[in-house]
Amino acid sequence: FCSLPLENLCLPHEYHFVNVAKNWTEAQSYCREKYTDLATVGNQDEMNTVINNVSSVYTGVIWIGLYNDANSWRWSLADTGYYDSGETKYRNWEDLEPNNYLGDETCVEMLTSGRWNDLLCKVTRPFVCSYGRNVTNQRYIFINQYTTWSQAQAYCRIHYTDLVLVRNQDENEEIRELVQGRRVWIGLFRDSWKWSDQGNSSFRYWKQTQPDNFYTNEFCAVATLTRTSNGTWSDRSCDQNHPFLCSGGE
């Protein structure tokens, strides 16, 4: 039994619909204070439960706990022995990059200018591997074969050390000269869509063509509870105000 304010609806699986419009951060804070967190949706059955119950009292979009961590860039090579102080933070972005233009650009290429661009990981590019065991002994191996970022990472880890890390401007220039005017994968990437509660559910229910980051600032997810959209998800600006779905008990 749930004893909740009139604007709230208690659902199975410890979901709580809150029919008060808040932005995503405010909704997250409310859920963490009153319940556990903004809702993680783990599978299609759970999504159907939300659709069937919330749609009886509300039609429109609601926040869920999925968000795009736009600032989580890190190097594929995680071993701290390869970095001196501050070297993991070196960046050489092209102007106006990274922009997540297509909504899920979580891998990085080096352009012919030597500047960097975020890109869909499924695009194919040649790539550069690192080969070395410490910060003073690193060689670069250019692989002139077009692969996805994940394929490039796997190849480098099998045959060398990892996809190339770039720790400073001198290394960036050395790599640019090595690849002779080609656009190549480097080892920088970021985690994409995450759940607010840091859960590891891989379930996604995106509407076709979503996420697209259409307005360049769409880093939070809504479920659209209408007859035509049937609960599918879209990316939106986190500053918009919508009702929301919490999970967990008080």
N, C-alpha and C positions, 0 to 999 in steps of 0.2 A: 504494500500500500504506500502511496506517495502523497504526502501532505505538502503541496506546493502552491505558490501564489497563482492567482487566476490566469495570469499570462503564460504560465508554464504548463507543459504537457509531459507527463511521465510515460516513457515508452519501454517496451521490453529491452533486454540486454543492457539495462541501466543507461539508456539514452534519455536525455531531458531536453525537450524543445522549449526554447525561451523566446517568446514572441515580443521581444523588445529590440528595436533597431539600434545596433551598436557597430562601430568599426571593428575590424578583425582583432586588433590588439585589445580593445575594451572587452570584446566578447571572450577572448582568451583569459583575461584577468578575472572576469566574472565567473567563468567556469572553474577556474582554479581556486577561487575563494569559496564558491558554493558547493562544488562537486569535485571532480578530479581534473578535468581538462576539456578543451574543445574536442569534439568527437573524432575518434579514429573509426573508419569503416573498413572492416576486415575482409568482407567478401560480399558476393551478390545477395545472399540471403539477408545479411544485415542491412544492405542498402534497400532491399525490398521492404523490410520491416519499417525503416524510416519513411519511405515513400507512402506506404499504406496507412501509417498512423498520422503522420504530419499532414498529409494531403487532405485529411478529413476536416482539418481546422484552419489550414493555411495554404494558399497558392502563391508561389513566387520563389525567390531565391533565398537560400539560407547559407550562412557560413558553416563550414566543417573545419576540421583541424589541420588540413593540408596546406602547406605553404612552401614557397620557393625560396630557399636560402641563397640570396643573390651575392652574398659576400663570403662564401665559404671556400674560396679558391685555395688549393693546396697542390703540392707536387706529388706525382705518382711515387717517387722514391722517398719513402718516409724516414729512412734511417738518418738520425740526427748527426751521425758521424761524417756525413757528406757536407755539412753546413757549418760555417762560422757564424758568429752572432749577427743576426739581421738578414742573413742571405736568403732565407726562405721568403722574405717579403719583397724581393726585387720584382718589379713589373715594368713592362715596356709597351703598354697598350697604345694602339692607334687612337687618334682623336675620336671622341664619342664612343669609344669601346671601354669595357664590354657593355653591350646593349641588350643582350638576350632577345634579339630581333624576332626570331621565329618561335619564341616561347619556351624552348628547351635547349638552349645553346650552352652546354656545360663542358665542352672541351675547347682547347686553344690551339690555333695554328699560328705560325710565324709567317707573316707576309713577305713579299720580295724585298720590301723596304727594311725588314728587320723588326718592324712593329708587330704587335700581337692583336689577334681578333678572336672573339668567342664564336663558336661554330657548333652546329649539330654534330654529335659524335658519330653519326652514321655516314657522314660524308667521307669520301676516300681521299687520302693525301699520301705522298711519300712521308718519310719520318726520319728522325735522328735518334739513335740510341746513345746512352752513356755507357762507358766501359772504364771502370776504375774502382778502387777500393778505399780511397780516402780523398780528402779535400784538395790535396796537392797533386794528385795523379788521376786526371780524368781525360779520357780520349773520347772523341765523337765519331760515330759511325753513321754515315748517311746511307739509308736504304731507299733506293729509287724504285719503290714498288708501292702501288696505290692500295691502301687498306683503310679500314675504319680505325678510329682511335683505339678501341679495345683490342683489335687485332694487332695494331702496332705495339701496344703495351705488352701483350702476350709474347710477341716475337722478341722484343728487346729483353724481356725477363728470361726467356729460354736461352738466348744466344749470347747476351751481354749482361748488363746490370739492370737497366730500366730505360724507359723513355727519357729523353734528355731533360736534365734540370738546368736552368739558366740562373746563375747566382749574381751576376753583375753585368755591366755594359760591355766589358771586354769579352766575356764569354758569349754574349749575344752577338757581337760583331763577328767573332770567330765562327759561330754556327752559320750566320748569314752568308759569309764568304764560302763556307764549305758546300752549301746546297745550291749555289750558282743560279740564283734567280727563280728558285722553285718555292712554292708555298708548302710548308711541312708541318706535321704534327710535332708539338713539344709536350712535355709531361705535365703541364698545368691543367687542372680540371677542378670542378666543384661538384659537391653533392647537389642533386636537383631537388625534387619535391620531397618534403619530409612531413612527418606528423608532429603536431604540437607536443604530444606526450612522448616523443622520441621512439614511438613504437616502430616495428620493422615491417608492418603490413605492406605488401607490394601491390595490393588490390588498387586498381584505378578504374574509373567509370567516366572517362572524358567524353564529352560531346565530340562528334566528328569535327575535325579541324582545330580542336582545342587540345592543349593550351597554345595560344598564339601570341601572347603579350602584345596585343594589338595597339594599346596606347603606351607601350614601353615601360609601364610601371605596374603590371598586373602580376603580383607575386603571392596572392592568396586565392583559395579555391572556394567556389560556391556550388551547391547542388540546386538545380532548377526544378522545382516541384510543380510542373504544369503538365497538362495532358500531352502536349506535343513534345516536350523535352524529357518527360518520364524520369526525372531525377538525375539526369546526366550532369556532369561537372564542367565548369568553365573557370578560367582564370580571370580575376578582377583586381582592380586597385584595392589594396588593403584599407584605404581610407573611406571607402563606401560604407554606408550604414545598412545593415540587414539583421533580421532575426537570426538565431543561431542554434546549434545543437551541441549540448554538453554530454559528457559521458562520466560514469562513476556515481557513487552515492555520496550523500552528505557526511 
